[in-house]
Amino acid sequence: MIISSNQIQHALQVYGAKRVDKSKNVQETENGQGWRRDSLNVSDEARLLQASLKAMREAPEVRADRVASLSEALRSGAYHVTGEQIAEKMLGRSLADQTDLE
């Protein structure tokens, strides 16, 4: 899965906005003064984002098994990448970023 920088920025913007629905309930007491009971309703989107952020925080930043296998392939000379493969990845990333902007 490719996570582009635009996708990360979008997630941070959504998370930073802290979108929540707030409702206030006021009930009258015997002496006419009210007391407030605040409540907070979190949207399904916010819950999903919160779960995603938690999973991102708990995931390792580096896939050690992948790094080890690629390091070994580089050392042994078995790792070859063509210019075409590099160009495909660059274009794919560019298209993913453009899609995020729309």
C-alpha positions as CSV (number, residue, x, y, z in Angstrom):
1,M,0.0,0.0,0.0
2,I,1.3,3.4,-0.9
3,I,0.6,6.2,1.5
4,S,1.4,9.5,-0.2
5,S,2.4,12.7,1.6
6,N,-0.8,14.3,0.6
7,Q,-2.8,11.5,2.2
8,I,-0.8,12.0,5.4
9,Q,-1.4,15.7,5.3
10,H,-5.1,15.2,4.8
11,A,-5.3,12.8,7.8
12,L,-3.4,15.3,9.9
13,Q,-5.8,18.1,8.9
14,V,-8.9,16.0,9.7
15,Y,-7.4,14.9,13.0
16,G,-6.3,18.4,13.8
17,A,-9.7,19.8,13.2
18,K,-11.2,17.6,16.0
19,R,-14.6,17.4,14.4
20,V,-17.1,16.5,17.1
21,D,-20.8,17.1,17.6
22,K,-21.5,18.7,21.0
23,S,-24.9,18.8,22.7
24,K,-25.8,20.6,25.9
25,N,-28.5,19.5,28.3
26,V,-29.8,21.9,31.0
27,Q,-32.2,20.8,33.6
28,E,-33.9,23.0,36.2
29,T,-33.4,22.3,39.9
30,E,-36.0,23.2,42.6
31,N,-34.5,26.6,43.2
32,G,-34.7,27.5,39.5
33,Q,-31.0,27.3,38.9
34,G,-30.0,24.9,36.2
35,W,-27.1,22.4,36.1
36,R,-25.5,21.4,32.9
37,R,-24.7,18.0,31.7
38,D,-22.4,18.1,28.7
39,S,-22.2,15.2,26.3
40,L,-20.0,14.5,23.3
41,N,-20.9,12.5,20.2
42,V,-18.0,11.3,18.1
43,S,-18.8,10.6,14.4
44,D,-18.1,7.2,12.8
45,E,-15.5,9.0,10.6
46,A,-13.7,10.3,13.7
47,R,-13.8,6.8,15.3
48,L,-12.3,5.3,12.1
49,L,-9.7,8.0,11.9
50,Q,-8.8,7.4,15.6
51,A,-8.4,3.7,15.0
52,S,-6.3,4.3,11.9
53,L,-4.0,6.7,13.8
54,K,-3.6,4.2,16.7
55,A,-2.7,1.5,14.2
56,M,-0.2,3.8,12.5
57,R,1.4,4.6,15.9
58,E,1.7,1.0,16.9
59,A,3.1,-0.2,13.5
60,P,6.9,-0.4,13.3
61,E,8.4,2.4,11.2
62,V,10.7,0.0,9.4
63,R,9.9,-3.4,8.2
64,A,13.1,-5.1,9.5
65,D,12.5,-8.3,7.5
66,R,12.1,-6.4,4.2
67,V,15.2,-4.3,5.0
68,A,17.3,-7.3,5.8
69,S,16.3,-9.1,2.6
70,L,16.9,-6.1,0.4
71,S,20.3,-5.4,2.1
72,E,21.3,-9.0,1.4
73,A,20.2,-8.7,-2.2
74,L,22.3,-5.5,-2.6
75,R,25.3,-7.1,-1.0
76,S,25.2,-10.2,-3.2
77,G,24.5,-8.2,-6.4
78,A,21.1,-9.9,-6.9
79,Y,19.1,-6.7,-6.6
80,H,18.5,-5.0,-10.0
81,V,16.1,-2.2,-10.7
82,T,15.6,-0.9,-14.2
83,G,15.0,2.7,-15.1
84,E,11.6,1.7,-16.3
85,Q,10.7,0.4,-12.9
86,I,11.8,3.6,-11.2
87,A,9.8,5.7,-13.7
88,E,6.7,3.6,-13.1
89,K,7.0,4.1,-9.3
90,M,7.6,7.8,-9.7
91,L,4.5,8.2,-12.0
92,G,2.4,6.1,-9.8
93,R,3.2,8.2,-6.8
94,S,2.6,11.4,-8.8
95,L,-0.8,10.1,-9.9
96,A,-1.7,9.1,-6.3
97,D,-0.9,12.6,-5.1
98,Q,-3.0,14.2,-7.9
99,T,-5.9,12.0,-7.0
100,D,-5.7,13.1,-3.4
101,L,-5.9,16.7,-4.4
102,E,-9.2,16.3,-6.3
